[in-house]
Amino acid sequence: MDYKGKQWKINSGIDVEWQRRNICRQHNSETVDYTVKATEYKPKFGAKWNNGKIEVELRYNGNTQQPSIQALLTLDDKRHITNKLAIEPVKYFY
């Protein structure tokens, strides 16, 4: 979207990026494949003012970033658990 006047120029927009991330890992001797789909948004805005002697310009470029797929998955290796209050599930034998 753009606007152009005598003293002002304004533009804005948004970029949308669709992502698909895969990871394959070993879990208790089974291979598990995870797929995460995400959308990232990158808005942008610009404004310029000019009166003939002075020119002022403002720009903004933003974005969102999804967490890494490793951050979304739980750890299987108990040596790397940093949360000391983590509760393990009880295993019942019948």
Backbone hydrogen bonds, N-H to C=O, Kabsch-Sander energy under -0.5 kcal/mol:
donor,donor_aa,acceptor,acceptor_aa,energy
3,Y,10,I,-3.0
5,G,8,W,-3.6
9,K,48,K,-2.1
10,I,3,Y,-2.8
11,N,46,G,-2.7
12,S,1,M,-2.4
13,G,44,K,-2.3
15,D,42,K,-2.0
17,E,40,E,-2.8
18,W,16,V,-0.5
19,Q,38,A,-3.1
21,R,36,V,-3.0
23,I,34,Y,-2.1
25,R,32,V,-2.7
27,H,30,E,-3.7
30,E,27,H,-1.3
32,V,25,R,-3.4
32,V,30,E,-0.6
34,Y,23,I,-3.1
34,Y,32,V,-0.5
36,V,21,R,-2.9
38,A,19,Q,-1.9
40,E,17,E,-2.8
42,K,15,D,-2.6
44,K,13,G,-2.7
45,F,60,Y,-2.4
46,G,11,N,-2.9
47,A,58,L,-2.6
48,K,9,K,-2.6
49,W,56,V,-3.1
50,N,7,Q,-2.1
51,N,54,I,-1.9
56,V,49,W,-2.8
58,L,47,A,-3.0
60,Y,45,F,-2.8
62,G,43,P,-2.8
64,T,41,Y,-1.2
72,L,68,S,-1.0
73,L,69,I,-0.9
78,K,76,D,-0.8
80,H,77,D,-1.8
81,I,78,K,-1.0
84,K,82,T,-0.9
86,A,83,N,-1.5
92,Y,90,V,-0.6
94,Y,92,Y,-0.5
